[in-house]
Every structure is written in C-alpha cells, then in structure tokens.
Amino acid sequence: MPSVCFYFQVHQPFRLRHYTVFDHTPRYFDEFKNASICRKVANKCYLTANRLLLDAIRRYEGRFRIAYSLTGIILEQFEKYCPEVMSTFDALAETGCVEFLGETYYHSLSFLYSPAEFIEQIQKHTETIQRLYGQRPRVFRNTELIYNNTLAESIEKLGSFDGIITEGADHILGYRSSNFVYRPVGCSRLKLLLKNYALSDDIAFRFGNRTWQEYPLTAEKFASWINRINGNGQCVNLFMDYETFGEHQWEDTGIFSFMYHLPEHVLKHPDNNFKTPGELIDSYEPVDTIDVPHIISWADTERDLSAWLGNAMQSNALHEIYKLEKLIKQTRNDELLADWRKLQTSDHFYYMCTKYFSDGDVHKYFNPYESPYDSYINFMNVLTNLKERCNQSFYRDDKRRLSKIS
C-alpha cells in the first residue's frame, strides 16, 4: 500500500533594494518589489492552488491530504501584502486534512553556522504556526532539505519533533528505495522521510517540457506509476516548491487540471491513500537506518551545498553575517535583530552563485540582480550599514549610562 505524501514548500525572501556605499538609511528591503512579486505569485499560484486543493479535500471527504512548510517570512509577507492568501490557508487548516511542518523561521543556513541561532529560529517558527493554525509541528524540514547525521541528532535532542525529511539522493540510498520510512543513524526515536525525486521532478521540472519523452503527463499516467509501487514501498513522497503550480509550470501547461484529476486516479486503486508526513510516521515503522555523514540538499543535480557555498563571495558573505551574531544580540534591539535575520535567508547567497545550473532555472526566476557580483556587492553594502547601526546603538547606550551616573 503506497501512501502518497504531498508536501509543498512555500517561500519568498525579503529582497534587498539597490543599496550603495553612499546609502545610510536602515531601509534595506525593496517594499515595492516584494509586494508586487508576492501579489503576482499569489494570483498565479497560491490562491488558485489553495482553492483547488481545498476543493479536492472536500470532494474526497478528507481522503486527500497534504502538508505545507510555510516560512515565517512568507507568512509576514502574506499578512502585509496578501491577507486573502492567509484566509485560504486558514480554510485549509480548518479541514483537519492539512499538516504544517517545522523549519527555520527565516529560511536560513543557521544550522551550518550557529547552533543557538538555529534553535531560536525553529522555536520562533513553531510558535508562529501554533498561533496561526493551532498545530505544533511534528515533522521538521531544514532549509532546502539540507541534512546530515548531526542535524538529525540535533532535532531529536529538541524533543518536539517525531520526524525529519530530506532528499532521497541515490548516493545515500544505494540499493534501497526512497519509498520507505527510515531511521537516521544516531537516533533512537526520530523517523526519516525521503523525497522521491524522480516522481517529484516529473511534476516540478518536467511537466511542461514538450521534448520530454513522457510528455504530456496526465493524472492517469502518473497514478499508474504510483500503482507500480504497490508491494514495493510504504510511501511515495512528493516534495516540491509550491510555486510549481502556476508560476514555474504556467496554467496553460495544464498543471492545475493535472492536480484536479490526480486524487481521483490515485484513489481508484483500493490499496492507495494519501497521508501527511506525520501520518506516515504514525503508520509505518522504519525498515532500516540511513547514514548521511556528509551534508546533502535537494538543490540542483549535485544535491550538495555548492548553490550557497560554491565560491569565495558566498563563503565570505556568510562568514561575515554570522560573525555579527554576538554583537547584534548584545544590542537587545529588535529592529536590528529582525534585519540581521532577514539577511540570513538563503536566497541572498543563492543569488551570488556563479556555477552553471543544469536544472536551476526555476531558482533564478525572481533573481533581482544582473550578475552574482552585483548581488554580493549589494549585500555587503547592506551588511556594512548594519554593523554601523550596531556600533551606534552601543554608543547611544553608553551615553545614556554615563548621563545617569553624572
């Protein structure tokens, strides 16, 4: 019995405005661009997809079930620019057929640089999901599915998660299949769910490709591929960016029609069902342990960190921003802290990437820079100003303390 598990990543960064060495304002983020992109994607993807999937849940009386990972910063943008999107997520949550996953609030790479900041962002995200949707996330997904054994052990130690998800990369699976539940090496309780990247990418990347030998991909054909797993797997984990629907794969490709009909064809087989990640963990025991000593991700063909740490610019920018952590937190200034954390969002470093992407066009879709070098210069100009604001904050505090003494 393969349980189909749909999980959608919903994320947009706070993009930076053009910021030069002559700028001294703390206004780093491009309000107009962020609002316009958020509204554009809301109209092309979020609103249409949410309503379609809500209809599917109701049509199949709860037999169709899905999960979302909503970053904290996309929720901030929805509340600010597109409150109508928030209402559709509210309606989805109220069905009881939608699960919300845990992650870092700012879609950051903090796991790689600061264990303390990593945990703080997870806690902030958990509190936000509880406040908005009345759920405490049980399953964790790290930014871009970045994962290794150490991450799994860290998440298990938190005690609040029952499962974790990552990429079903061939080199970690060997002869095994991603269509089973596993146990991370070094963990006694946490369960591991692996993305079926072949079937996920058929939807996310290949769906509208007219040169693909399987084009056109119909709901009936895709369901037949799922049916082949009967007797050879517990689950089919279809993990992808939500922008797949309507933005990366435009409406005229037939992507929405595909999703409308897919539940019907999957559920035609009496042994098939849909489950959320938490329900998979409750339903199936691990069949084996998975050892991931080196870091993996779901990005590009390499499935590594080269999308964010592949050149000296990226490495320098990341080193410099996390070097500021102690200073930022000592200021006890909420505005400084919020700006610093928004600058940690992984997209800023992705824009600095210089390598050739064989499957990365969708990641560059909303890149606001003409070149990676422009991105790096702009980011470092902003970071320089942030440092100056920190120093000014300490100077003002010192003056206040001295005035009290005198």
Secondary structure, 3 states (H helix, E strand, C coil): CCEEEEEEEECCCCCECCCCCCCCCCCCECHHHHHHHHHHHHHHHHHHHHHHHHHHHHHCCCCCCEEEEECHHHHHHHHHHCHHHHHHHHHHHHCCCEEECECCCCCECHHHHCHHHHHHHHHHHHHHHHHHHCCCCCEEECHHHCECHHHHHHHHHHCCCCEEEEECCHHHHCCCCCCCCEEECCCCCCEEEEECHHHHHHHHCCCCCCCCCCCCCCHHHHHHHHHCCCCCCCEEEEEEEHHHECCCECHHHCHHHHHHHHHHHHHCCCCCEECCHHHHHHHCCCCCEECCCCCECCCCCCCCCHHHHCCHHHHHHHHHHHHCHHHHHHHCCHHHHHHHHHCCECHHHHCCCCCCCCCCHHHHCCCCCCCHHHHHHHHHHHHHHHHHHHHHHHHHHHHHHHHHHC
